[in-house]
């Protein structure tokens, strides 16, 4: 009996040592963002993307030159690890997600607007599903282990299967991407690309509008509009120049009835216009009020 008890104790001791070693190894992995650091997992991430693209090639038999799958392959082969071609948010729960690209033709030249997201250096590589849709719009409040995404609107051309990137324009948001549309400003017919983000923090949405004021092949001008419970900014023409302007609204919430419900009213609308000299949006109402976009 004493021998069996000794053996049993020895086995338990070995198991505890193995458990402790495994826990320490897991903890170390967690500190560097998963099973390995981002720098070390770059080749693995590329292998996974290349595998997925190959499977899509096998499934998609009717392909065309310069199609979206070719663009995905170009990004994987020519961009650093941790960069993704983002997908549109699903309209319905079981929709197949589609890459966020828009093909646009101008003067017999084919352009491709694409939404890409870059992973923050030194952090875990982002996954597309973690930066799309309403739930991910709270990422600005969260010290997350899912990585930090930097969004960019990019413009590509494609000629006989060869892609060229013309520019990238940073979008100041880290999560909540929903959709992308190409529009024209009614005031002077300027082409612009509108990126729509859901924003749970303001209980609404934010639009980042990239105006191609100097032509499609030059980097665009950014103007933000948004709508929330007590947040609103709308597109406008204030000073009749080529740059878009906006009205920013001020709200006031006060008690409505004895049950302490609040009624929200617009107090004022403040016109902001672009100052080419200061490279800022300014208003005549107060010289200390200005915005970057």
C-alpha positions, 0 to 999 in steps of 0.5 A, spaced: 500 500 500 505 504 501 508 503 495 502 504 491 501 511 495 508 513 493 507 511 486 500 515 486 504 521 489 509 521 484 504 521 478 500 527 481 507 531 482 509 529 475 502 531 472 502 538 476 509 540 473 507 538 466 500 542 467 505 548 470 509 548 464 503 548 459 500 554 463 507 558 463 508 556 455 500 558 454 501 565 458 508 567 454 504 565 447 498 570 449 503 576 451 506 576 444 499 575 441 497 568 440 501 562 438 507 566 436 509 574 435 506 577 429 513 578 425 514 570 426 507 568 424 507 572 417 509 566 413 504 562 416 498 567 415 500 568 407 500 560 407 493 560 409 491 566 404 494 563 398 491 556 400 484 560 401 485 563 394 487 557 391 480 553 393 476 559 390 480 558 384 478 551 383 471 553 385 470 559 380 471 557 373 468 563 370 473 568 371 475 574 368 482 578 367 483 583 373 477 580 377 477 581 385 480 574 386 486 576 382 486 583 386 486 579 392 492 574 390 496 581 388 495 584 395 497 577 398 503 577 394 505 584 394 503 587 400 506 586 407 503 581 412 497 583 416 494 587 410 487 584 408 482 586 403 476 587 407 469 585 406 462 588 406 458 587 412 453 582 411 446 584 409 443 578 412 445 573 417 447 567 412 449 572 406 456 570 403 460 576 404 463 579 398 470 583 398 469 591 398 471 593 391 468 597 386 469 597 379 469 604 375 470 606 368 472 613 366 475 615 359 476 608 357 480 606 363 479 601 368 479 603 376 478 599 382 476 602 389 478 597 394 477 597 402 483 594 405 485 594 413 492 594 415 494 591 422 498 595 427 505 593 428 507 589 434 500 587 435 496 580 433 494 580 425 487 582 425 482 578 422 476 581 417 470 578 421 473 582 427 473 589 424 466 589 420 459 590 422 456 593 429 459 589 434 466 591 432 464 599 432 466 598 440 473 597 438 475 604 440 473 603 447 476 596 448 483 594 450 482 588 445 487 582 444 484 582 437 489 587 434 488 594 431 486 595 424 487 601 420 483 602 414 485 605 407 481 606 401 485 604 395 485 605 388 488 600 383 488 600 375 489 593 372 491 592 365 491 585 362 492 582 369 497 587 371 495 591 377 498 598 379 496 601 386 495 609 385 494 611 392 491 610 399 487 614 403 487 613 411 480 612 414 480 615 421 476 609 424 478 602 427 472 598 426 465 597 424 465 597 417 459 596 413 459 599 406 462 603 400 459 607 395 461 611 389 457 617 388 456 624 385 456 631 389 449 634 387 453 641 387 458 641 382 458 633 380 464 631 383 465 624 384 466 621 391 467 615 395 463 614 401 465 609 406 459 607 411 461 605 418 456 603 424 458 606 430 454 604 437 458 609 441 454 614 438 448 610 436 448 611 429 453 611 423 459 615 420 460 616 413 467 618 411 467 621 404 473 621 399 472 627 394 476 626 388 476 634 387 483 633 383 481 628 379 480 620 380 488 619 380 490 624 385 489 623 392 482 625 395 479 630 400 476 627 406 470 630 409 466 626 415 458 626 416 455 622 421 448 621 424 447 619 432 442 620 437 445 627 439 450 627 433 449 630 426 453 633 421 451 634 414 454 635 407 453 642 404 456 648 400 458 654 404 463 658 400 462 655 393 469 652 392 471 646 389 471 643 396 465 640 400 463 643 406 458 641 412 453 643 417 454 641 424 448 641 429 448 642 436 443 639 440 439 640 447 436 634 451 431 636 457 426 633 461 419 632 457 414 630 462 414 628 469 416 621 468 423 624 466 423 622 459 428 626 455 426 630 449 432 632 444 432 639 440 436 642 435 439 648 438 443 651 432 447 649 425 454 651 424 457 652 417 464 649 416 468 650 410 475 648 408 481 653 408 486 651 403 491 656 407 490 652 414 488 645 411 483 645 416 475 646 416 473 652 420 467 657 421 466 664 422 462 663 428 468 662 432 476 662 430 477 657 435 473 652 432 476 647 427 476 640 424 481 636 420 476 633 416 
